[in-house]
Amino acid sequence: MTQKTDQSIEDRNRVRALRRARRYIRANEGALARLLNTYARVSTLDPTRRVWAEQ
């Protein structure tokens, strides 16, 4: 069964990409996970090098 949505194609593709990214981050593999792990390690060693605001 298909259902029409009000979402544009770009919005649907963005949601799909986020779902895939979460899967890789949760598995802790892939380039994005390595980047986030490196950022976390560097920010704990030297808080002045933090780029994103921690909330």
N, C-alpha and C positions, 0 to 999 in steps of 0.2 A: 504494500500500500504506500503510495507516495502522497505527500502532503505539501502544499505550497506554503512557503514562508515569506515573511516580509524582509528577510535578510538578503543583502546583496551578495554576489559571488565573492567579492573581496572579503566581506565579513565572515562568510563560511570558511574560506580558505585560511583566514587568520585564526579562527577557532580550531580548525584541524591542525594547523602548525603548532599552536600552543599545546594541544593534546599530545602530539608527538614529542614535543620538547619536554613535557612533564614526565613522560615515560622514560626518556633517556636520563633525565636528572635523577629520577627515583632510582634507576638502575645504576646511577653513578658512572655512566660511560658516555663516550662521545665528546666532541670538542666543547660543547657548551658546559657540560659537567666539569671537564678539566679546567676550563676558564673560571668557573665559579669556585671550584676548590682552590685554585691558585689565589684568587682574589681573597677568599676567606683566610687563607694561610698568611698572606702578606698583610692583611688588615689587622690580624691578631699580633703579628710581630712588630708592626710599626703603624700605630693608629693615625699618624699624620698622612699616610699614603692612601687613606680611604677616599674613594671617589663618591660612592653613594652614601646618602644619609641613612644611618641605622635607625629603625623605628621600632 
